[in-house]
């Protein structure tokens, strides 16, 4: 109960401050439900009468804030460079949170990164003719490619539209954000999305000499 928790916390606080001469951080100490608190970036959830580790929402928001500068569309660098800088950050994060049991937040983050990468690519294509040509190289039919390239919508809308998902499907874009968390391994040096774009955009559908 709340009363019992307050009593135990007061007893522990007294012992730590009196006998061990330690200072208690009251901002991080509280009597509360476990799923409302976080510890070292982790929190817990209750699912089917089982306690599961999850990524704390506060940690997830902080991580998104760290990724946004790396995925800013106006950075003026190639997609290869963006992915090369992104991979160490993603792998380090995935290794730290490899103990998590819930995959929902990881999958949502995975999808957000894929969409940001598609957005960067759409921005780099710039011209309508270039967009149509590259969409055709990635497998879209000519009528659909031209219709998609001339839709007049913004980059963010196009990055999540069906034509970009068809040209660069989930199977071909696997940023190592999930690593062991989502059941597949991230690439050793470059993301699978980068390999797919590089191989299929130059020298025909399957890549020059491949």
C-alpha positions as CSV (number, residue, x, y, z in Angstrom):
1,X,0.0,0.0,0.0
2,X,1.0,3.6,-0.3
3,X,1.3,3.9,3.5
4,X,3.5,0.9,3.8
5,X,5.7,2.2,0.9
6,X,6.1,5.6,2.6
7,X,7.0,3.9,5.9
8,X,9.7,1.7,4.2
9,X,11.1,4.6,2.2
10,X,11.4,6.8,5.4
11,X,13.2,4.0,7.2
12,X,15.6,3.4,4.3
13,X,16.3,7.1,3.9
14,X,17.0,7.5,7.6
15,X,19.4,4.5,7.5
16,X,21.3,5.8,4.5
17,X,21.6,9.3,5.7
18,X,22.4,8.6,9.3
19,X,24.6,5.5,9.2
20,X,26.1,5.6,5.7
21,X,26.1,9.4,5.5
22,X,24.7,9.3,1.9
23,X,22.6,12.0,0.3
24,X,19.3,10.9,-1.1
25,X,18.2,12.4,-4.4
26,X,14.5,13.2,-3.6
27,X,13.8,14.1,-7.2
28,X,14.5,10.6,-8.3
29,X,13.1,8.8,-5.3
30,X,9.5,8.1,-4.8
31,X,6.9,5.5,-3.8
32,X,5.0,4.7,-7.0
33,X,4.0,1.9,-9.3
34,X,7.0,0.3,-11.1
35,X,5.6,1.0,-14.6
36,X,5.5,4.7,-13.8
37,X,9.2,4.9,-12.8
38,X,12.4,4.4,-14.7
39,X,15.8,3.1,-13.7
40,X,18.9,3.4,-16.0
41,X,16.7,4.0,-19.0
42,X,14.5,1.0,-18.3
43,X,11.0,0.7,-17.0
44,X,8.6,-2.3,-16.6
45,X,5.2,-3.3,-18.0
46,X,2.6,-5.8,-16.9
47,X,1.4,-8.1,-19.6
48,X,-0.5,-11.4,-19.2
49,X,0.4,-11.6,-15.5
50,X,4.1,-11.2,-16.3
51,X,6.5,-8.4,-15.6
52,X,8.5,-7.3,-18.6
53,X,11.3,-4.9,-19.1
54,X,10.7,-2.0,-21.5
55,X,12.4,1.2,-22.6
56,X,11.4,4.1,-20.5
57,X,9.3,6.7,-22.4
58,X,11.6,9.5,-21.2
59,X,14.6,7.6,-22.6
60,X,12.9,7.1,-25.9
61,X,12.1,10.8,-26.2
62,X,15.7,11.7,-25.4
63,X,16.9,9.3,-28.0
64,X,14.6,10.7,-30.7
65,X,16.0,14.1,-29.9
66,X,19.5,12.8,-30.4
67,X,18.6,11.2,-33.8
68,X,16.8,14.2,-35.3
69,X,20.0,16.2,-36.0
70,X,21.5,13.2,-37.8
71,X,18.4,12.8,-39.9
72,X,17.8,16.4,-40.7
73,X,17.0,16.7,-44.4
74,X,18.9,19.9,-45.0
75,X,22.3,18.6,-43.9
76,X,23.6,18.6,-47.5
77,X,25.3,15.3,-47.3
78,X,24.9,12.0,-49.2
79,X,22.7,9.2,-47.9
80,X,25.7,7.0,-47.5
81,X,27.4,9.5,-45.2
82,X,24.2,9.9,-43.2
83,X,23.8,6.2,-42.7
84,X,27.5,5.8,-41.9
85,X,27.1,8.3,-39.0
86,X,23.8,6.9,-37.9
87,X,24.9,3.2,-37.6
88,X,27.2,3.5,-34.6
89,X,24.6,5.5,-32.7
90,X,21.9,2.9,-33.5
91,X,24.0,-0.1,-32.7
92,X,25.1,1.3,-29.4
93,X,21.5,2.1,-28.4
94,X,20.4,-1.4,-29.5
95,X,23.1,-3.1,-27.5
96,X,22.3,-1.1,-24.3
97,X,18.6,-1.9,-24.5
98,X,19.0,-5.6,-25.6
99,X,17.4,-6.8,-22.4
100,X,14.0,-5.2,-23.2
101,X,11.1,-7.6,-23.7
102,X,8.6,-5.3,-25.4
103,X,9.2,-4.6,-29.1
104,X,6.4,-2.1,-29.8
105,X,8.4,1.0,-29.2
106,X,11.4,-0.4,-31.0
107,X,9.3,-1.2,-34.1
108,X,7.8,2.2,-34.0
109,X,11.2,3.8,-33.9
110,X,12.4,1.5,-36.7
111,X,9.6,2.7,-38.9
112,X,10.2,6.3,-38.1
113,X,13.9,6.0,-39.1
114,X,13.0,4.3,-42.4
115,X,10.6,7.1,-43.2
116,X,13.2,9.7,-42.4
117,X,15.7,8.0,-44.7
118,X,13.1,7.9,-47.5
119,X,12.5,11.6,-46.9
120,X,16.2,12.4,-47.3
121,X,16.3,10.4,-50.5
122,X,13.2,12.1,-51.9
123,X,14.8,15.5,-51.1
124,X,18.0,14.6,-52.8
125,X,16.3,13.6,-56.0
126,X,14.9,17.2,-56.3
127,X,13.6,17.3,-59.9
128,X,10.5,15.6,-61.1
129,X,12.2,13.8,-63.9
130,X,14.9,12.5,-61.5
131,X,12.2,11.2,-59.1
132,X,10.3,9.5,-61.8
133,X,13.4,7.9,-63.3
134,X,14.6,6.6,-59.9
135,X,11.2,5.3,-58.9
136,X,11.1,3.3,-62.2
137,X,14.6,1.9,-61.5
138,X,13.3,0.8,-58.1
139,X,10.6,-1.3,-59.7
140,X,7.6,1.1,-60.2
141,X,5.7,1.1,-63.5
142,X,6.2,4.2,-65.6
143,X,2.6,5.6,-65.2
144,X,2.8,5.2,-61.4
145,X,6.3,6.6,-61.2
146,X,5.3,9.8,-63.1
147,X,2.1,10.1,-61.2
148,X,4.0,9.9,-57.9
149,X,6.7,12.3,-59.0
150,X,4.1,14.9,-60.0
151,X,1.7,14.6,-57.1
152,X,2.6,18.1,-55.7
153,X,2.8,16.9,-52.1
154,X,5.5,17.7,-49.6
155,X,8.6,15.5,-48.8
156,X,7.2,14.2,-45.5
157,X,4.0,13.0,-47.1
158,X,5.8,11.3,-50.0
159,X,8.2,9.6,-47.6
160,X,5.3,7.7,-46.1
161,X,3.3,7.3,-49.3
162,X,2.6,4.0,-51.0
163,X,4.9,4.6,-53.9
164,X,8.0,5.1,-51.7
165,X,7.0,2.1,-49.6
166,X,6.7,0.0,-52.8
167,X,10.0,1.3,-54.2
168,X,11.9,0.9,-50.9
169,X,9.9,-1.7,-48.9
170,X,10.5,-2.5,-45.2
171,X,12.3,-5.7,-46.2
172,X,14.9,-3.7,-48.0
173,X,15.4,-1.0,-45.3
174,X,16.7,-2.4,-42.1
175,X,18.5,0.2,-40.0
176,X,20.2,-1.5,-37.1
177,X,18.2,0.3,-34.6
178,X,16.5,-3.0,-33.6
179,X,19.6,-5.2,-33.8
180,X,18.9,-8.2,-31.6
181,X,15.7,-6.5,-30.2
182,X,13.7,-7.0,-33.4
183,X,15.0,-10.4,-34.3
184,X,17.5,-9.5,-37.0
185,X,21.1,-8.4,-37.1
186,X,22.1,-4.9,-38.3
187,X,24.7,-4.8,-41.1
188,X,28.4,-4.6,-40.3
189,X,29.2,-1.3,-42.0
190,X,26.2,0.1,-43.9
191,X,22.5,-0.3,-43.6
192,X,20.6,-2.6,-45.9
193,X,18.8,0.4,-47.3
194,X,22.0,2.0,-48.4
195,X,23.1,-1.2,-50.2
196,X,19.7,-1.5,-51.9
197,X,19.7,2.1,-53.2
198,X,23.3,2.0,-54.3
199,X,22.9,-1.3,-56.2
200,X,19.6,-0.6,-57.8
201,X,19.8,3.0,-58.7
202,X,22.9,3.0,-60.9
203,X,23.3,0.9,-64.0
204,X,19.8,-0.5,-64.2
205,X,17.4,-2.3,-61.9
206,X,19.9,-4.7,-60.4
207,X,23.0,-2.5,-60.5
208,X,25.9,-2.2,-62.8
209,X,27.6,-5.5,-63.4
210,X,25.5,-7.2,-60.6
